[in-house]
Amino acid sequence: MPRPHLYLVTALLAAFGISYFSDKIDPYHLDVVIGIGINIILAVSLNLVNGYTGQFSLGHAGFMAVGAYLSAAVSLFIAPDLLGADGGTAVRQGGLFIAALAAGGFGAAAAGLLVGVPSLRLKGDYLALVTLGFGEIIRVIFQNVEKLGGALGLNGIPPYTTIFWVLAFVAVAVFVVTCLVNSTYGRGFLATHDDEIASEAVGLNTTRYKIVAFVIGAFFAGIAGGLYGHFKLTITPTGFGFEKSIEIVVMVIMGGMGNTLGVILAAVLLTLLPELLRPVAEYRMIIYSLLLIVLMLVRPQGLFNFKLKGAKS
């Protein structure tokens, strides 16, 4: 068995083992761990676009919103008819939850393709502005669709997200991104990042590589959105605004662009930091912001600027 596949199987078994003893874990700590897992999926998926392919997307929260709303809609409007009055067995609920997450993921991927095809011929600040605009368009659309709750959002989403599902999808996201980047095809992402003009000169279709990275990143953002919705049990358009996109971008930058392990550690740190600052709640965001400024001044290349063995950026 190749080593990446062995790591994936080990991670899935570890997720199952942790979930088996989850009832012995403090609920607050369990909530924090689930939040960390969701942020890792978001950060790793954005790192494929911003870090490995060298683009600059500011609309990742928009893809997360698509995944959250579509998966929640499946669970609220379709699943009850299929499960019946008794709520169905745990196996049927799990199967429908996977279907709901898949709907959210593929919906977000379709949105990524819709945005990527016309916009990824742009570069730098222009691409950032287009993706930022997309994120705001998505938020406003959901805010005005009464079928999906409008400005009040969707409530009463079934609590299907567990520590197992979150850790399992973290493992899958890291596995897919790592294998893709280190594959022969994935070298096209790195070539596009290093020198787009030279890549095109040797025959690489850099636009295609950027679109593929964008779609895969959007897919996992949609999965993270579905997990988030079934964890918080309520979602509103304001939860997927510009601030959320910036939060994900900060995780990627602080972890080191094109550095999967560093991005994971940054996602853990930036999820834990606000929780650690709760004793000084009134100054929490001020201290949080100052720490980010200091860290980026001291380590502009990223706080965790090291690579997994065999990985390149």
Backbone hydrogen bonds, N-H to C=O, Kabsch-Sander energy under -0.5 kcal/mol:
donor,donor_aa,acceptor,acceptor_aa,energy
6,L,2,P,-2.0
7,Y,3,R,-2.7
8,L,4,P,-2.1
9,V,5,H,-2.5
10,T,6,L,-2.5
11,A,7,Y,-2.6
12,L,8,L,-2.4
13,L,9,V,-2.3
14,A,10,T,-2.4
15,A,11,A,-2.3
16,F,12,L,-2.1
17,G,13,L,-2.4
18,I,14,A,-2.7
19,S,15,A,-2.3
20,Y,16,F,-1.7
21,F,17,G,-1.1
22,S,19,S,-1.1
24,K,21,F,-1.7
25,I,22,S,-1.5
30,L,26,D,-2.5
31,D,27,P,-2.3
32,V,28,Y,-2.1
33,V,29,H,-2.3
34,I,30,L,-2.3
35,G,31,D,-2.3
36,I,32,V,-2.3
37,G,33,V,-2.4
38,I,34,I,-2.3
39,N,35,G,-2.1
40,I,36,I,-2.2
41,I,37,G,-2.0
42,L,38,I,-2.0
43,A,39,N,-2.8
44,V,40,I,-2.9
45,S,41,I,-2.0
46,L,42,L,-2.1
47,N,43,A,-2.1
48,L,44,V,-1.0
49,V,45,S,-0.7
49,V,46,L,-0.6
50,N,46,L,-3.1
51,G,47,N,-1.2
52,Y,47,N,-2.4
53,T,48,L,-0.8
55,Q,49,V,-2.2
62,G,59,G,-1.1
63,F,59,G,-1.0
64,M,60,H,-1.9
65,A,61,A,-2.2
66,V,62,G,-2.0
67,G,63,F,-2.3
68,A,64,M,-2.5
69,Y,65,A,-2.8
70,L,66,V,-2.4
71,S,67,G,-2.2
72,A,68,A,-2.1
73,A,69,Y,-2.4
74,V,70,L,-2.0
75,S,71,S,-2.1
76,L,72,A,-2.3
77,F,73,A,-2.8
78,I,73,A,-0.6
78,I,74,V,-1.5
79,A,74,V,-2.9
81,D,78,I,-0.7
82,L,78,I,-1.1
83,L,79,A,-2.7
84,G,80,P,-1.8
87,G,84,G,-1.3
93,Q,89,T,-2.4
94,G,90,A,-2.5
95,G,91,V,-2.4
96,L,92,R,-2.4
97,F,93,Q,-2.2
98,I,94,G,-2.2
99,A,95,G,-2.0
100,A,96,L,-2.5
101,L,97,F,-2.7
102,A,98,I,-2.6
103,A,99,A,-2.4
104,G,100,A,-2.2
105,G,101,L,-3.0
106,F,102,A,-3.0
107,G,103,A,-2.1
108,A,104,G,-2.2
109,A,105,G,-2.2
110,A,106,F,-2.4
111,A,107,G,-2.0
112,G,108,A,-2.4
113,L,109,A,-2.4
114,L,110,A,-2.5
115,V,111,A,-2.2
116,G,112,G,-3.0
117,V,113,L,-2.3
119,S,115,V,-1.5
120,L,116,G,-2.6
122,L,119,S,-2.1
126,Y,123,K,-1.4
127,L,123,K,-0.6
128,A,124,G,-2.0
129,L,125,D,-2.2
130,V,126,Y,-2.0
131,T,127,L,-2.6
132,L,128,A,-2.2
133,G,129,L,-2.4
134,F,130,V,-2.2
135,G,131,T,-2.3
136,E,132,L,-1.8
137,I,133,G,-2.3
138,I,134,F,-2.6
139,R,135,G,-1.9
140,V,136,E,-2.3
141,I,137,I,-2.5
142,F,138,I,-2.4
143,Q,139,R,-1.7
144,N,140,V,-1.0
144,N,141,I,-1.0
145,V,141,I,-0.6
145,V,142,F,-0.6
146,E,144,N,-0.9
148,L,145,V,-1.2
149,G,146,E,-1.9
150,G,145,V,-2.1
152,L,149,G,-1.4
153,G,150,G,-1.1
154,L,235,I,-1.8
156,G,233,L,-0.6
157,I,233,L,-2.0
160,Y,158,P,-2.0
161,T,230,H,-1.0
166,V,162,T,-2.1
167,L,163,I,-2.4
168,A,164,F,-2.7
169,F,165,W,-2.3
170,V,166,V,-2.0
171,A,167,L,-2.3
172,V,168,A,-2.2
173,A,169,F,-2.5
174,V,170,V,-2.5
175,F,171,A,-2.4
176,V,172,V,-2.8
177,V,173,A,-2.4
178,T,174,V,-2.5
179,C,175,F,-2.6
180,L,176,V,-2.5
181,V,177,V,-2.5
182,N,178,T,-1.9
183,S,180,L,-1.0
186,G,180,L,-0.5
187,R,183,S,-1.0
187,R,184,T,-0.7
188,G,185,Y,-1.9
189,F,186,G,-1.0
190,L,186,G,-1.4
191,A,187,R,-2.5
192,T,188,G,-2.3
193,H,189,F,-2.1
194,D,190,L,-2.5
195,D,191,A,-2.5
199,S,195,D,-2.1
200,E,196,E,-2.1
201,A,197,I,-1.8
202,V,198,A,-1.3
203,G,200,E,-1.2
204,L,199,S,-2.5
206,T,204,L,-1.3
209,Y,205,N,-1.7
210,K,206,T,-2.3
211,I,207,T,-2.3
212,V,208,R,-2.6
213,A,209,Y,-2.3
214,F,210,K,-2.3
215,V,211,I,-2.7
216,I,212,V,-2.5
217,G,213,A,-2.5
218,A,214,F,-2.3
219,F,215,V,-2.3
220,F,216,I,-2.0
221,A,217,G,-1.8
222,G,218,A,-2.3
223,I,219,F,-2.0
224,A,220,F,-2.5
225,G,221,A,-2.2
226,G,222,G,-2.2
227,L,223,I,-2.4
228,Y,224,A,-2.4
229,G,225,G,-2.5
230,H,226,G,-2.0
231,F,228,Y,-0.8
232,K,228,Y,-2.9
233,L,229,G,-1.8
235,I,154,L,-2.0
239,G,236,T,-1.5
240,F,237,P,-1.8
241,G,238,T,-1.0
244,K,241,G,-0.6
245,S,241,G,-1.4
246,I,242,F,-2.4
247,E,243,E,-2.2
248,I,244,K,-1.8
249,V,245,S,-2.3
250,V,246,I,-2.7
251,M,247,E,-1.5
252,V,248,I,-1.7
253,I,249,V,-2.7
254,M,250,V,-2.9
255,G,251,M,-1.9
256,G,252,V,-1.0
259,N,256,G,-1.4
263,V,259,N,-2.5
264,I,260,T,-2.1
265,L,261,L,-2.2
266,A,262,G,-2.3
267,A,263,V,-2.4
268,V,264,I,-2.1
269,L,265,L,-2.6
270,L,266,A,-2.9
271,T,267,A,-1.1
272,L,268,V,-2.2
273,L,269,L,-2.6
275,E,271,T,-0.6
276,L,272,L,-2.5
277,L,273,L,-1.4
278,R,275,E,-1.3
280,V,277,L,-1.4
281,A,278,R,-1.2
283,Y,280,V,-1.5
284,R,280,V,-0.5
284,R,281,A,-0.9
287,I,283,Y,-2.7
288,Y,284,R,-2.7
289,S,285,M,-2.3
290,L,286,I,-2.4
291,L,287,I,-2.6
292,L,288,Y,-1.9
293,I,289,S,-2.2
294,V,290,L,-2.6
295,L,291,L,-2.7
296,M,292,L,-2.3
297,L,293,I,-1.8
298,V,294,V,-2.5
299,R,295,L,-3.1
302,G,299,R,-1.9
303,L,254,M,-2.7
304,F,254,M,-1.1
305,N,302,G,-0.6
305,N,303,L,-0.6
306,F,304,F,-1.7
311,A,308,L,-2.3
